[in-house]
Amino acid sequence: MKIRLIALPILALGGFAVTGLAVARFNAPPRTGPAPAAPAPIPFPNRVAGVGIVEPSSETILLGTQVGGIVAQVMVKEGDRVTKGQPLIEIDARDADARLAAARAKVETAKSRVAAAEARVAQLVARPRAEDLAEAKALVDARAAALSDAKGRLERLLKVTDRGTTANEQPTLEFSVALADANLADARAKLARVEIGTYPEDLAVARSDVRTAESELAGTEAELAQATTARDLLIVRAPIDGTVLKLDARPGEYKAAGPNASALLRLGDLTTLHVRTDIDELDSWRFDTSGEAVASIRGGSKLQVPLRFVRIVPDIAPKRTLTGENSERIDTRVMQVIYALENPPAFVQPGMLVDVAAATKPAK
């Protein structure tokens, strides 16, 4: 009984103590983290501000393929510096190579036909050749001698008064004379034909064959040029000197062509970085192209990079670059101003958002 009278007050006092500690902890002020770093002060009392996105001076170029197919090889990687015309990606070209080889064979065949036709024309123009003329004259002389011999034998036979057994030789000798005379006429005709050379009609036909062969050659060369172009279209080349920003192609993947196809890679010139800044249309009248401007790096940094004015995009467009702040207006239009970053830090890359402030003239 005595123990109960002693324990109950002790338990009650303990309960009161625990309750007091719980209430004290509950009412204690919450612990706060370190104070956020204040942004760097803007050096312009009169200014307009906007959000800018870093981009290459060439803007970001999306490269695709003009002919869909399987990616055969990727010759660059992200961050590589490339030169204008350098091959970057190649699509499977086995079919194009076969067509190119067939076109080259057709061209060689057509060249052979042109050479044969030109040789034929040269042969006709070169007539009469000296050796042909000499041969024809020699034939005339030989057949003239044969005719003279046949006539001599016939004359000697006719002078014999007592022919005896040779009486039947006269018809044979007369036939020999007639045959030799005909052979001489044929030789003289051949000599005349050789001396004339080439008939204009034959030369015209030969030259027509040359023109026909040349036309066929031109057609096959056009096919070769078409096949060469088709082969070259399977290679994606760099349109400018720049840096590979993003690569979205791997060997073995199928890549489609056309306006709705995804880009194979992104390319840009990073020698100079630009900032595409959105200035609210309500502040556009205050903007001064000759005013100084700075870009503030986000993320608690107090770093400010000087900007150099490049140009104004002459097209007021709906706002697209969003900061994510609750007070941000999205139902507005903006004037885009292009600045160049002067000596930016190495960590500044295309796609990064920066805060831009540009000095304006004091309001009057």
KABEL-V325375 format. One record per backbone hydrogen bond with DSSP energy under -1.0 kcal/mol. CO is the residue of the C=O (numbers start at 1). NH is the residue of the N-H. If there is no record, write none. Layout:
BEGIN
CO NH
CO NH
END
This chain:
BEGIN
1 5
2 6
3 7
4 8
6 10
7 11
8 12
9 13
10 14
11 15
12 16
13 17
14 18
15 19
16 20
17 21
18 22
19 23
20 24
21 25
22 26
23 27
46 360
48 358
50 356
51 278
52 354
53 276
54 351
55 274
56 59
61 267
63 264
63 265
69 255
70 92
71 252
73 90
77 80
80 244
82 242
83 86
86 238
88 75
89 236
90 72
90 73
93 97
94 98
95 99
96 100
97 101
98 102
99 103
100 104
101 105
102 106
103 107
104 108
105 109
106 110
107 111
108 112
109 113
110 114
111 115
112 116
113 117
114 118
115 119
116 120
117 121
118 122
119 123
120 124
121 125
122 126
129 133
130 134
131 135
132 136
133 137
134 138
135 139
136 140
137 141
138 142
139 143
140 144
141 145
142 146
143 147
144 148
145 149
146 150
147 151
148 152
149 153
150 154
151 155
152 156
153 157
154 158
155 159
157 160
163 166
164 167
166 169
169 173
170 174
171 175
172 176
173 177
174 178
175 179
176 180
177 181
178 182
179 183
180 184
181 185
182 186
183 187
184 188
185 189
186 190
187 191
188 192
189 193
190 194
191 195
192 196
193 197
199 203
200 204
201 205
202 206
203 207
204 208
205 209
206 210
207 211
208 212
209 213
210 214
211 215
212 216
213 217
214 218
215 219
216 220
217 221
218 222
219 223
220 224
221 225
222 226
223 227
224 228
225 229
226 230
227 231
228 232
229 233
231 234
232 235
234 91
236 88
236 89
238 85
242 82
243 268
244 79
246 266
250 253
253 71
255 69
258 261
264 248
265 63
266 245
266 246
267 61
268 243
269 57
272 57
273 341
274 55
275 339
276 53
277 337
279 335
280 283
283 286
288 291
292 359
293 307
294 357
295 305
296 355
303 297
305 295
306 342
308 340
311 338
313 315
317 334
325 328
332 319
333 281
334 317
335 279
336 313
337 277
338 310
338 311
339 275
340 308
345 348
349 352
352 54
354 52
355 296
356 50
357 294
358 48
END
